[in-house]
């Protein structure tokens, strides 16, 4: 299996100390081959760069097509999701 992160959106938030944290929202594209057939599955990833520390989180296989995955990336960006909140937001998205 091969995985690729494709940057789709960028944003930033300010932490409780007033420090800016840059956020990068990506599609996580997994390519698999099974018995000669190729397929792609889509997940999402958030990377937080605070300058002195970088944190990231990826949730795999949340969408069967790229359009749905890009919609989720847009929602994450609009809501200012972070690596810490990513899994809960994706869970809520899938349940609704």
Secondary structure, 3 states (H helix, E strand, C coil): CEEEEEEEEEEEEECCCCCEEEEEEEEEEEEEEECCEEEEEEEEEEEEECCCCEEEEEEEEEECCHHHHHHHHHHHHHHCCCCCCHHHHHHHHHHC
